[in-house]
Amino acid sequence: EMQQIFSEFSKTYPGLKLQTTAVTVTCNGTPATGPVLGVNPSRVELQSPVEVLGATVKTSVHLTNPGGSTLTITDVRTVDVDTGTANDWTYQATGVCAGQITTMCVLDPGEGIDLELTFDPSVSGRRRATLLVSYKDPLARTTEIPLDGIGRGATLHLVGASNTLAFGS
């Protein structure tokens, strides 16, 4: 299978005209005949802090088999990067396999599953963990997906009609 990619790059230099360079890349190859694990995204970085008490954030990681034969996922789990962080990240699989994957999940060519991740920080601060996806293609392998979130302390809300507090004289 042959694919061509065309791209154009531009660069300016102080006091000089614009320089444009065009590049065409031709790739030749054959589609994979064996199983292939596709992961999207390859890392999860939550942009906003999540309140420790009562707040969670959900996101997902899509696993696919774009290869030409059956891929077997044997285990999915979170492990600590920082002490105690693995429990802050949980997942539920949806698609051809559902729930927690602790035994075989078989993906035929073209099939995929979503791992619906929930971040529920137990303490304030940076909460890094790794999602490990173990699979056979036919060799036993493990892919690591970094998970990064921040726990934030509780937000205080003023209740009542007054927006001032009297502390006495």
Salt bridges, closest charged atoms under 4 A:
GLU45 OE2 - ARG43 NE 2.68
GLU51 OE1 - ARG152 NH2 3.48
ASP75 OD2 - ARG77 NE 2.52
ASP82 OD1 - ARG128 NH2 2.74
ASP88 OD2 - ARG127 NE 2.52
ASP114 OD1 - HIS62 ND1 2.54
ASP137 OD1 - ARG141 NE 2.59
ASP148 OD2 - ARG126 NH2 2.68
